[in-house]
Amino acid sequence: MPRGEFKYDILQLFDTISENESSTGNMYVKEVNLISYNEGNPVYDIRNWTLMKNGERRMGKGITLNLEEMKALKNILNEMEDLEEEE
């Protein structure tokens, strides 16, 4: 791979957290995926994506977690009391 080239491969889509359609027809989604960046070890990825009308995916801001970090996050969420929706 040439220096400076950025590559990612979505190995598994676990689920979509949220999605919204814009007035232009693009979809904005927040997904939980397993991704390999630059052919490296897979990481868990929680990220915003823009799904363009032409089929192109554009990566937005997000966070990557290794397996130990994902397990810690899962434990934290499981231990939290029920979350109440703001009104």
GICOR-V190633 format. One record per residue. N is the residue number from 0. PHI is phi as a letter, one per 30 degrees, with the letter a starting at -180 (none if undefined). PSI is psi in whole degrees, 0 to 359 (NA if undefined). OMEGA is omega in degrees with one decimal (999 if undefined). Layout:
# GICOR-V190633
N_PHI_PSI_OMEGA + N_PHI_PSI_OMEGA
This chain:
# GICOR-V190633
0_none_128_179.9 + 1_d_146_-179.8 + 2_e_137_178.7 + 3_i_348_178.8 + 4_d_137_-179.2 + 5_c_128_-178.2 + 6_b_143_173.0 + 7_b_153_178.4 + 8_b_116_177.2 + 9_d_110_-177.1 + 10_d_326_-180.0 + 11_a_131_171.3 + 12_c_117_179.7 + 13_d_311_178.9 + 14_a_165_175.3 + 15_c_127_-179.9 + 16_d_317_179.4 + 17_a_160_175.6 + 18_a_145_178.8 + 19_b_141_177.0 + 20_c_135_178.1 + 21_d_169_178.8 + 22_d_341_178.6 + 23_d_355_-179.9 + 24_j_355_175.2 + 25_d_150_176.4 + 26_c_138_174.8 + 27_c_119_-176.4 + 28_b_152_172.5 + 29_c_122_-173.1 + 30_b_157_169.5 + 31_c_118_-176.0 + 32_b_164_166.1 + 33_c_119_-172.1 + 34_b_143_170.6 + 35_c_122_177.8 + 36_c_130_178.1 + 37_h_42_177.3 + 38_i_23_178.4 + 39_d_186_178.3 + 40_d_140_-179.7 + 41_d_146_175.8 + 42_b_155_174.3 + 43_d_140_-170.2 + 44_b_125_174.9 + 45_c_115_-167.4 + 46_a_153_170.1 + 47_d_140_176.4 + 48_b_146_170.1 + 49_c_122_178.0 + 50_c_106_-175.1 + 51_d_155_178.9 + 52_e_330_-178.9 + 53_d_5_177.4 + 54_j_351_179.9 + 55_d_143_175.1 + 56_c_131_176.1 + 57_c_128_-177.3 + 58_d_135_174.8 + 59_c_198_-179.9 + 60_d_149_179.3 + 61_a_191_-179.7 + 62_b_142_174.9 + 63_c_143_-178.7 + 64_b_140_172.1 + 65_d_178_-175.1 + 66_e_317_-178.8 + 67_d_320_178.5 + 68_d_322_178.9 + 69_d_320_176.7 + 70_d_319_178.9 + 71_d_316_178.0 + 72_d_317_178.8 + 73_e_316_178.9 + 74_d_318_178.8 + 75_d_312_-179.1 + 76_d_321_178.8 + 77_d_328_-177.4 + 78_d_347_-179.5 + 79_d_145_174.8 + 80_d_165_179.4 + 81_e_132_178.0 + 82_d_133_178.4 + 83_c_139_177.8 + 84_d_139_175.3 + 85_d_141_178.1 + 86_c_NA_999
